[in-house]
Amino acid sequence: MAETGVKFDLGEVLPGLLQEAPFKQALEGHDWTQYRGQDVTLTGCAPLWAYVYVASRIAQHAAGLVVTDGSEEGVRVK
């Protein structure tokens, strides 16, 4: 998959096994506005809820959003 713009790797938020509460807490102060007008690729090995959580925040600001787990071509969701 050809990546453009900014890459957001879910695995870099909290390395290791993701648990929902600590993951969301780690992202509480994240500045989502930094993605305004940019194309963002959301990637990483993570549970579906983590993709949905982050995509719902990024999509409010990003010009485009591609979601991929890195194993195949991503899906453009915005």
C-alpha positions, 0 to 999 in steps of 0.5 A: 500500500502506498502511504501518504501523509501522516502515519498513526501507529496504534501500537505506539500508543501503549506497546504490548497487549492493549486494554481499553481503559489505559489506551483511552487514558493514554490518548486523553491529552492527544492533540487531534487537531494536528491532523487537520487537512492531512491524509492519515494512515491508521495502522498497527496490530490492535483490536477493532475497538482501538481502530474505531476509537482513534478513527472517530477522533482523527476523521473529524480533522483529517482530509483523508483516512486510510485504515490498515493492519499492515497485512493488506491494502488499506481501506479508505474510510474518508 
